[in-house]
Amino acid sequence: MDGIKAKMLKVLSAIPNGVLYSTADWHRLLGDDKREIRARLDELEAEGKIEIVKRGRPDKPLYKLR
């Protein structure tokens, strides 16, 4: 697993259930490129490790640990 995905899973495991992060939140937390973050989020979703929560703006999905 690459570093970005490992950091995301570590953060999601440590926070209370129900806290949601957007791509912009991940960019602020990790400091990595938003395109890389989005690609890793898509991979984690495809692997069934996270889920997208459709709430608010459709262009700003929120993610949480599955």
Residue pairs with C-beta under 8 A, 6 or more apart in sequence:
1 9
2 40
4 30
4 32
4 36
4 37
4 40
5 40
5 43
5 44
7 30
8 26
8 30
8 40
8 41
8 44
8 50
9 44
9 49
9 65
11 21
11 29
12 21
12 50
12 63
12 64
12 65
13 65
17 64
17 65
18 64
19 64
20 53
20 55
20 62
20 63
20 64
21 29
21 62
21 63
21 64
22 60
22 61
22 62
22 63
23 34
23 37
23 38
23 41
23 60
23 61
24 34
24 60
26 32
26 37
26 41
26 63
27 33
27 34
27 37
30 37
41 50
41 63
44 50
44 63
45 51
45 52
45 63
48 66
49 65
49 66
50 63
50 64
50 65
50 66
51 63
51 64
51 66
52 61
52 62
52 63
53 61
53 62
53 63
53 64
54 61
55 62
56 62
